[in-house]
Amino acid sequence: MILQYKPSNLPFEHPFTISNGRTKTHQSALIVQLSLGSFIGVGEAPAIVYYNITVDQMMADLASKKTLVEKFALTDPERYWHYLHHLFPNNPFLVCALDMAAWDLFGQMKGEPLYQLWNTKWSDQLPVTDFTIGIDTIDKMVAKMKEKPWPVYKIKLGTSEDIEIIKALRKNTDAVFRIDANAGWTLEEALIKIPQLAELGVEFIEQPLAKDNWDGMKVLYEKSVLPLIADESCVFEQDVIKCHHHFHGINIKLTKCSGPTPALRMIKEARSLNMKVMMGSMNECTIGSAAIAHFLPQLDYVDLDGPLLLSQDHASGVEYDYGKVILTNKPGLGITLQ
């Protein structure tokens, strides 16, 4: 195999803000390519500040072990993931990008889309993706929603005006609302806000409390009138069992868990525990979003709106029809680089 990589820094359509005032105007990421003969597999790993993994760090790690990455004989992506996992034990984001590229490459070699390699079927009954409304003034959040009519919205909260925000948005749409507090509430706030949000037509709450507040989550799990989905509390495979009886479901992020390979195992374990499964975006462009899309037959919910939030892209091959996700059905990820 031949490894190539480059940094990316795509702009958002609107500045993107979540709880605790974290705002960004661009999404930095690493794009990797694994070539074998005429086949080229592509992967993406966004850099997320609060996980302390930068694009520069990913590139430095790759530069130091490029030959080792290239020398593996790709006969099975799962075996390659284990190899990469030991090669880069402290950089799951980088492992994700390489794992994604390996699956894309393997799918092209086999002549099958990833969802077929995973023994699942595409249908018209798959979950639709939500569209995220970041924190802003109430007027601007309403304007963002009106700008993008959509059947399901994921709304970032974690402010002193949370209920007022949802009331204002609800006046303008009958769409399904999902709330992502990004660990922005205390237990006391959550116990007060969740019943009010339920009355406003909210479907579920994602990560209401701090990621390590397991005692608080146990209480909230027993008292909440809405389902609770783990995000920051569920990063790696070993976190799935921790979330059992603390959350009703998990949100898997490919970048955080280190790629499609462990994500497949996380889904299997969550199902064995009778937990709901969501897969979420970390503002990936079409490259990373295509990887998420191939999981749709295995999911209850999906947040697949990265290409909709960004004003530029590196690839094509994922389209949207009012929340419905459409793939090309080409082998691997099924995307075309731009």
Helices and strands as residue ranges (DSSP letters): E 2-18, G 19-21, E 22-36, E 39-46, G 49-51, H 55-64, H 66-70, H 77-87, H 92-110, H 114-117, E 131-133, H 138-147, E 152-156, H 162-170, E 176-180, H 187-199, E 202-206, H 214-223, E 228-230, H 239-243, E 249-252, H 254-257, H 260-272, E 276-279, H 286-293, G 296-298, E 301-302, H 306-309, E 315-316, E 318-321, E 324-327, E 336-337
